[in-house]
């Protein structure tokens, strides 16, 4: 959950979109996790996020193909908020928890 809060922050998401080589961003996330007592490397953080995103996309495909709204992914709602984030001018607000 903390990993998603850090990764889903507005600043982090903006940096990820503009930086194709983003290992330094995952290093920062790793450092913040370490500070909170969760010892993960930048590669572990990156891999976990990639797997969560893949699981989210798979759920989206299942929903589209079957029409079912039932989802079997633990953090689906949080991932949906982050991955379908609207531009800052919209009414959707996502809190930046990176500080």
WOMOLIN-V450593 format. One line per field, one symbol per residue. burial: I if it has 24 or more other C-alpha atoms within 12 Angstrom, else O. A space follows every 10 residues. Layout:
burial = ???
This chain:
burial = OIIIIIIIII OIIOOOOOOO OOOOIIIIII OIIOOOOOOI OIOOIIOOIO OIIOOIOOII OOOOOOOOOO OOOOIIOIII OIIOOOOOOO OOOIOOOIO
